Amino acid sequence: MRVVFDTNILVLSQMGDPGTAIMRAALEPQLPEPLDFFYSEATWREYWAVLTRLSARNPEVFYPEEMHRFLSLVEQRGHRIQPTLTLDACSHAPDNRFLECAVGAQAEYLVTVNSQHFPAEFRGVKTVLPYQFYALLFTQAPP
């Protein structure tokens, strides 16, 4: 299974939300079907900026050392790609970088809390909410 995570999924994973189980599966795969997640330079920059900003503003919730360890793990276990197209398909312009990454990686899913910003399906990439992706991971049923 090929997937791209919006930044909000990484943030939720650090807050004990269902995103935690999703990221745990991505970082420490123990699933019947392999899970490969992808990021680009642009999405990585957003991951880094948002998580380090949160840890600086709320160190009692987002422990800085833990954020750095988590980001290092994401970088090591994920697959960095260089998208070759520029899109304008999302209602929130910065989200196009995630869709470009997903299309470039030939991902099956783009997981986000902000599904309203993305097309429901675009060039074979389905936008799903965390609970839908969680169901996919652990029940193998389509969303």
C-alpha positions in Angstrom: 0.0 0.0 0.0 1.4 3.4 -1.0 0.4 6.5 1.0 1.2 10.1 1.6 0.3 11.8 4.9 -0.8 15.4 5.3 1.0 17.2 8.1 -2.0 17.1 10.3 -1.7 13.3 10.5 1.9 13.6 11.9 0.6 16.2 14.4 -2.3 14.0 15.5 0.1 11.1 15.9 2.0 13.1 18.6 -1.3 13.8 20.5 -2.4 10.2 21.1 -5.0 10.3 18.4 -5.9 7.5 16.0 -3.1 9.1 13.9 -0.8 7.4 16.4 -1.8 3.9 15.2 -1.5 5.0 11.6 2.0 6.4 12.0 3.1 3.5 14.2 2.0 1.2 11.3 3.9 3.3 8.9 7.1 3.6 11.0 7.1 0.0 12.4 5.2 -2.0 9.8 3.6 -5.2 11.2 0.9 -5.4 8.6 0.0 -8.2 6.2 0.4 -5.8 3.3 3.5 -3.6 3.3 2.9 0.1 3.9 5.2 2.5 2.0 4.8 6.2 2.7 6.2 8.9 0.6 7.2 12.6 1.1 8.8 15.2 -1.1 11.2 18.1 -0.3 8.2 20.4 -0.1 6.1 18.2 2.2 9.2 17.4 4.4 9.8 21.2 4.8 6.2 21.5 6.0 6.4 18.5 8.4 9.6 20.0 9.9 8.3 23.6 10.2 5.0 22.7 11.8 6.3 20.1 14.2 9.3 22.1 15.3 7.1 25.2 15.7 4.6 23.2 17.8 7.4 21.8 20.0 8.8 25.3 20.6 5.4 26.8 21.5 4.2 23.8 23.6 7.2 21.9 24.9 5.1 20.4 27.6 2.9 18.7 25.0 5.2 18.4 22.0 8.5 17.4 23.6 11.3 18.9 21.4 13.6 15.8 21.7 10.7 13.5 20.9 9.8 15.7 17.8 13.3 15.5 16.5 13.4 11.7 17.0 10.1 11.3 15.4 11.0 13.4 12.4 14.3 11.5 12.0 12.3 8.2 12.0 9.9 9.6 9.4 12.8 10.6 7.2 14.5 7.2 7.6 11.5 5.0 7.0 9.7 7.1 4.4 10.6 7.4 0.7 11.6 10.8 -0.5 10.5 11.5 -4.1 10.9 14.4 -6.4 7.5 15.1 -8.0 7.7 16.1 -11.7 4.4 18.0 -12.0 2.9 21.1 -10.5 -0.8 20.9 -9.7 -3.6 23.4 -8.9 -6.3 21.0 -7.9 -6.7 21.7 -4.2 -8.9 24.4 -2.7 -6.1 25.3 -0.2 -3.1 26.0 -2.5 -0.3 24.7 -0.2 -2.0 21.3 -0.2 -1.2 20.9 -3.8 2.4 19.9 -2.7 0.9 16.8 -1.0 -1.2 15.9 -4.0 1.8 16.3 -6.3 3.8 14.0 -4.0 1.0 11.4 -4.0 0.6 11.5 -7.8 4.4 11.4 -8.3 4.7 8.4 -5.9 1.7 6.6 -7.5 0.2 6.5 -4.0 -3.1 4.8 -3.5 -4.1 7.1 -0.6 -3.5 10.6 0.7 -4.5 10.7 4.4 -5.7 14.0 5.8 -8.1 15.6 8.3 -8.8 18.3 5.8 -10.4 16.2 3.1 -12.4 19.2 1.9 -9.2 20.8 0.6 -8.5 17.8 -1.8 -10.3 16.2 -4.6 -11.9 12.9 -3.5 -9.9 11.1 -6.1 -7.3 12.5 -8.5 -5.2 10.4 -11.0 -5.7 7.2 -9.0 -5.1 8.8 -5.5 -8.0 8.6 -3.1 -8.2 11.2 -0.3 -9.3 9.5 2.9 -9.8 10.6 6.5 -7.7 9.0 9.3 -10.5 6.7 10.5 -11.0 5.5 6.9 -7.3 4.7 6.5 -7.2 3.1 9.9 -10.0 0.8 8.8 -8.1 0.0 5.6 -5.0 -0.9 7.5 -6.6 -3.1 10.1 -9.6 -4.6 8.3 -8.4 -4.5 4.7 -11.8 -3.1 3.7 -12.1 -0.2 1.3 -13.2 3.2 2.6 
